[in-house]
Amino acid sequence: MRLGLALGYWGRGPDPGHVELAREAERLGYDSVWTAESWGSDAFTPLTWIAAHTTRIALGTAVAQMAARSPTTTAMHALTLDHLSGGRMTLGLGLSGPQVVEGWYGRPFPASPLTATREYVDVVRQVLRREGPVELGDGRFHPLPYRGPGATGLGRPLRSITHPLRPRLPVLLGAEGPRNVAQTARIADGWLPLYWSPNRPDAYGPAIAELPQGFRVAPMARVRVCDDVAEGLLGVKAMLGFYIGGMGHATRNFHADLMARMGYEEEARRIQELFLAGRREEAVLAVPDAFADEISLVGPRERIAERLELWRKGPVTDLLALAPDPHTLRVLAELNT
């Protein structure tokens, strides 16, 4: 099982320690470093900055929002950074949800998310293969050339001017629902689970039992070496409170739905209720310690070592650690050897 460092997205501003943390991960033998975006900092610019200050570690987006860019624009970002980094880029994509797509990116959430994702990946692959002009004439969500309302009719298929460094640059997808996970196994090089419990792989559907050879499963998990497990879980619970309670509408929240499928339906709805009522601290405290614990690696070194064995036994190929301190990074690297 390879190790990756997940830096997420910025809060109020850039974290001045991120570059040095990435350099430390590289020194410790971590395979990859990952950035993200929501509705603030973007995923590609920080990754480019990190690329300029490292030499070996692979670079990934977990995830870049599909709604933020057309698929050709995303492919341009990926092939450019792949060239500049010497072939270290991995493209992780996510569809997000209606709240973000319509509220921040100002476009309709696709009526058929699976079709929209499939078309998006198709176009990205075409750009990177550069076998001919990019075309998706029958595209429902990403038609190329565009011939819909307002079109001049002058658009024509184009092929990338720049030759991609790697035509098979890896494309991974964030997916939560069983049908989405099954499609991810068919069309992508890997999967980025948001919450992963080594005890509940069935929560993601039957596709998990029949993944293709070489398929990557790369969940993010908060990792923290500490003496007090309950105190260490507070960071996990704060993240869950925000995602379960605030990252979606009361009637449509994919993160809350996933928590429900993992056996915590009543608790998920209670977290939503409290968060949406403005009682955010109560929402965080309503996150069950048991749920926070099973999707993270928190506690003394010996406890993390024992629990790490569960992660190794399943389909996980890459553990993307949300580990904000060098000591935790070092301990995890030592335990994974």
C-alpha positions in Angstrom: 0.0 0.0 0.0 1.5 3.3 -1.1 1.3 6.4 0.9 0.2 9.9 -0.2 0.0 13.2 1.5 -3.4 14.9 1.2 -3.3 18.7 1.7 -6.9 19.5 0.8 -7.9 23.0 -0.1 -7.1 26.3 1.6 -9.2 27.8 4.3 -8.9 31.6 4.9 -5.5 31.6 3.0 -2.6 29.5 2.0 -0.9 27.3 4.6 2.8 28.4 4.7 3.8 24.9 5.8 2.4 23.0 2.9 5.4 23.1 0.7 7.8 21.9 3.4 5.3 19.2 4.4 5.3 18.0 0.8 9.1 18.0 0.8 9.2 16.1 4.0 6.8 13.5 2.6 9.1 13.2 -0.4 12.1 12.6 1.8 10.2 10.0 3.8 9.4 8.0 0.6 5.7 9.0 0.1 4.5 8.2 -3.4 2.3 11.2 -3.9 0.9 14.6 -2.8 -2.7 15.8 -3.4 -4.5 19.1 -3.5 -8.2 19.8 -3.7 -10.7 22.6 -4.4 -14.2 23.5 -3.3 -15.2 27.2 -3.6 -12.0 29.0 -2.8 -8.5 28.1 -3.8 -8.1 26.0 -7.0 -6.4 22.6 -7.1 -3.9 23.1 -9.9 -2.0 26.2 -8.9 -0.8 25.0 -5.4 0.1 21.7 -7.0 2.3 23.5 -9.6 4.0 25.4 -6.8 4.7 22.1 -5.0 6.0 20.6 -8.2 8.5 23.4 -8.5 9.9 22.6 -5.0 10.0 18.8 -5.3 11.7 16.3 -7.7 10.2 12.9 -7.4 6.8 12.8 -5.6 3.7 12.3 -7.8 1.2 15.1 -8.0 -2.6 14.6 -7.8 -5.8 16.5 -7.6 -8.3 15.0 -5.1 -10.4 16.3 -6.5 -10.6 18.9 -9.3 -14.3 19.9 -9.8 -15.7 19.0 -13.2 -18.1 21.9 -13.0 -15.3 24.4 -12.7 -13.9 23.8 -16.2 -14.8 22.3 -19.5 -13.2 18.9 -20.0 -10.8 20.3 -22.6 -9.7 23.0 -20.2 -9.1 20.4 -17.5 -7.1 18.3 -19.9 -5.0 21.3 -20.8 -4.2 21.9 -17.1 -3.3 18.2 -16.7 -1.1 17.9 -19.7 0.7 21.2 -18.9 1.5 20.2 -15.4 2.5 16.8 -16.5 5.1 18.3 -18.8 6.4 20.8 -16.3 6.8 18.2 -13.6 8.4 15.6 -15.8 5.5 13.2 -15.9 4.3 13.3 -12.3 0.6 14.3 -12.8 -2.4 12.3 -11.8 -5.8 13.8 -12.6 -8.5 13.2 -9.9 -12.0 14.5 -10.8 -15.2 14.9 -8.9 -18.7 16.0 -9.9 -19.6 17.6 -6.6 -23.3 18.3 -5.8 -26.1 20.6 -6.8 -25.4 23.1 -4.0 -21.8 23.8 -5.3 -22.4 23.3 -9.0 -25.4 25.6 -9.2 -24.6 27.9 -6.3 -20.9 28.5 -7.0 -20.2 27.5 -10.6 -23.5 28.9 -11.9 -24.5 25.9 -14.1 -27.2 23.3 -13.8 -26.4 20.1 -11.9 -26.6 17.3 -14.6 -29.9 15.4 -14.7 -27.8 12.3 -15.4 -24.6 12.5 -13.4 -23.3 9.2 -14.7 -23.7 10.3 -18.3 -22.1 13.7 -17.6 -19.1 12.0 -15.9 -18.7 9.5 -18.7 -18.7 12.2 -21.4 -16.2 14.4 -19.4 -13.7 11.5 -19.0 -14.2 10.6 -22.7 -13.2 14.2 -23.8 -10.3 14.3 -21.4 -9.0 11.0 -22.8 -9.3 12.2 -26.4 -7.3 15.3 -25.7 -4.5 13.3 -24.0 -4.4 10.6 -26.6 -4.1 13.2 -29.4 -5.1 10.7 -32.0 -7.2 13.1 -33.9 -9.5 16.1 -33.4 -11.6 15.9 -30.3 -15.3 15.2 -31.1 -18.3 14.3 -29.1 -21.1 15.2 -31.5 -23.8 13.3 -29.6 -22.7 14.6 -26.2 -25.6 15.4 -24.0 -23.6 17.5 -21.6 -20.3 18.1 -23.3 -20.9 18.2 -27.1 -17.9 19.0 -29.3 -18.2 21.0 -31.4 -21.0 22.9 -29.7 -24.0 23.3 -31.9 -26.7 24.1 -29.4 -28.6 27.3 -28.7 -26.6 30.4 -29.5 -24.0 28.6 -31.6 -22.6 30.3 -34.7 -22.2 27.0 -36.5 -18.6 27.8 -37.2 -17.0 25.5 -34.6 -14.9 22.7 -35.8 -13.1 19.7 -34.1 -9.6 20.6 -33.0 -6.6 18.6 -31.9 -4.3 19.8 -29.1 -1.4 21.9 -30.3 0.7 20.6 -27.5 1.7 16.9 -27.6 0.9 15.4 -24.2 3.9 13.9 -22.4 1.9 10.8 -21.4 -1.2 9.8 -23.5 -2.2 7.5 -20.7 -2.0 10.0 -17.9 -3.9 8.4 -15.0 -7.5 9.6 -14.4 -9.2 8.9 -11.1 -12.7 9.7 -10.0 -14.3 10.6 -6.8 -17.5 8.5 -6.5 -19.9 7.7 -3.6 -23.0 5.9 -4.9 -22.8 2.3 -5.9 -23.7 3.0 -9.6 -21.1 5.7 -9.7 -18.5 3.5 -8.2 -19.3 0.7 -10.7 -19.0 3.1 -13.6 -15.7 4.4 -12.2 -14.3 0.9 -12.2 -15.2 0.7 -15.9 -14.0 4.1 -17.3 -11.2 5.3 -14.9 -7.8 4.2 -13.7 -8.8 4.5 -10.1 -11.2 5.6 -7.4 -11.0 8.3 -4.7 -13.4 7.3 -1.9 -14.3 10.2 0.4 -14.9 8.0 3.4 -13.4 4.5 3.6 -14.0 2.0 6.3 -12.0 -1.2 6.0 -14.9 -2.9 7.8 -17.7 -1.8 5.4 -16.6 -2.2 1.8 -20.1 -3.4 0.9 -21.4 0.1 1.4 -20.0 1.1 -2.0 -21.7 -1.7 -3.9 -20.7 -5.0 -5.5 -18.2 -3.5 -7.9 -15.6 -3.4 -5.1 -15.3 -7.2 -5.2 -14.4 -7.2 -9.0 -12.1 -4.3 -9.6 -9.9 -4.4 -12.8 -6.3 -5.4 -12.6 -4.1 -2.4 -11.7 -7.1 -0.3 -10.6 -6.2 2.1 -7.9 -8.3 2.7 -4.7 -7.0 5.8 -3.0 -9.1 6.9 0.0 -8.3 10.0 2.1 -8.1 9.5 5.8 -7.1 11.8 8.6 -4.0 10.4 10.4 -2.8 11.7 13.8 -0.4 10.2 16.3 -1.6 11.3 19.7 -2.2 9.8 23.2 -5.8 10.9 23.6 -8.0 9.2 20.9 -11.1 11.2 21.7 -9.2 14.5 21.4 -7.6 13.3 18.2 -10.9 12.5 16.7 -12.3 16.0 17.1 -10.6 17.1 13.9 -12.3 14.2 12.1 -15.6 15.0 13.6 -15.3 18.7 12.6 -14.7 17.7 9.0 -17.6 15.3 9.1 -19.9 17.8 10.6 -19.2 20.2 7.8 -19.5 17.7 5.0 -22.5 15.8 6.4 -24.3 18.9 7.6 -23.3 21.7 5.2 -22.0 20.2 1.9 -25.4 19.8 0.4 -29.1 20.5 0.7 -31.3 18.9 3.4 -33.0 16.9 0.7 -30.0 16.1 -1.4 -26.6 15.5 0.3 -24.5 12.7 -1.1 -22.2 12.7 1.9 -25.0 12.2 4.3 -26.5 9.5 2.1 -23.1 7.7 2.2 -22.9 7.9 6.0 -26.5 6.4 6.1 -25.5 3.5 3.9 -22.5 2.9 6.3 -25.0 2.2 9.1 -25.4 5.7 10.6 -28.6 6.9 9.0 -30.3 8.4 12.1 -27.0 10.1 13.1 -26.5 11.6 9.7 -29.9 13.1 9.6 -29.4 14.6 13.1 -26.1 16.1 12.1 -27.8 17.7 9.0 -30.7 19.0 11.2 -28.3 20.7 13.7 -26.0 22.1 11.1 -28.7 23.6 9.0 -30.3 25.1 12.1 -27.1 27.0 12.7 -26.1 24.8 15.7 -22.7 23.8 14.2 -20.9 22.9 17.4 -23.7 20.6 18.3 -23.6 19.1 14.8 -19.9 18.3 15.3 -20.4 16.7 18.7 -23.3 14.7 17.2 -20.9 12.8 14.9 -20.4 9.4 16.5 -16.9 8.7 17.7 -17.3 5.2 16.3 -17.9 6.5 12.7 -15.1 9.1 12.9 -12.7 6.4 14.2 -13.4 3.7 11.6 -12.6 6.1 8.7 -9.4 7.5 10.2 -6.2 6.4 11.9 -5.9 8.2 15.2 -4.2 7.4 18.5 -0.9 6.1 19.9 1.6 4.6 17.5 0.7 1.0 18.6 -3.0 1.6 17.9 -2.4 3.0 14.5 -0.1 0.1 13.6 -2.8 -2.4 14.6 -5.5 -0.6 12.6 -3.2 -0.1 9.6 -3.3 -3.8 9.0 -7.0 -3.6 8.3 -6.4 -1.1 5.6 -3.7 -3.3 4.0 -6.0 -6.3 3.8 -8.6 -4.7 1.6 -8.5 -3.3 -1.9 -6.8 0.0 -0.9 -3.7 0.6 -3.0 -2.9 4.2 -1.9 -3.7 5.7 1.5 -3.9 9.5 1.1 -3.1 10.8 4.6 -4.5 14.0 5.9 -1.6 14.4 8.3 -0.8 18.0 9.3 2.4 17.4 11.2 5.8 15.9 10.3 5.9 13.6 13.2 2.7 11.8 12.1 4.0 11.6 8.5 7.2 10.0 9.8 5.5 7.5 12.1 3.1 6.4 9.3 6.0 5.9 6.9 7.8 3.8 9.4 4.7 1.7 10.1 4.1 1.1 6.4 7.5 -0.3 5.6 
